[in-house]
């Protein structure tokens, strides 16, 4: 598997779509975490979006103390959708290109190949998280220096906990995309279904359950998006009013962690079972 893992890393490193998706996630994090808030801070009372919000509160949200909030706040929905697309194109691309049959004729078995692909995706997701964190940290330092804000940082434990939680959220969605790609043996349909689920269907279901069917709230709270948002809410400790879309305290952090780990095992297990049992042509 080690050789297959190195091959997967080489493919991921040279694939432009991987870096386009990473760039999209990075730009979204910087726009919503720093650019738009800073414009609101700079314009002050002239901006209707910040009416009634103290300028000090706007500035505090961009300082190093809130770097984890700005790094992983968009992971449950926006970056999660990009991670799902990553999993779908990496696994589904082998089917659309017809390269999977050639790979399986070589020495590694199907389980080893798929395991190496998952490890490669896990490594790439970790690089995404670290890259976005680094960019957010630099923006926080720049704003704090320019505006005379505090340079205090979260504790190292809080930072590691936040980054690990963000990685798990993205990995869950990435494996969901991979499982859909194996099930449908292509790229387009898994991306369409997955993105529509993340951006629309799950949010709609949660709204319907909360307003019309409160007795079914336990089903809504078992969905991956609800647990992803709850895990981010738990590790950041942000206030409910400051939470970005998709981040909410639907369940406690421990339950969210266990549920996302279970989803990762389920998605990986379904993909592995399907790959072993079904013809790849």
Beta strands, then each sheet from edge to edge (+ up, - down):
end
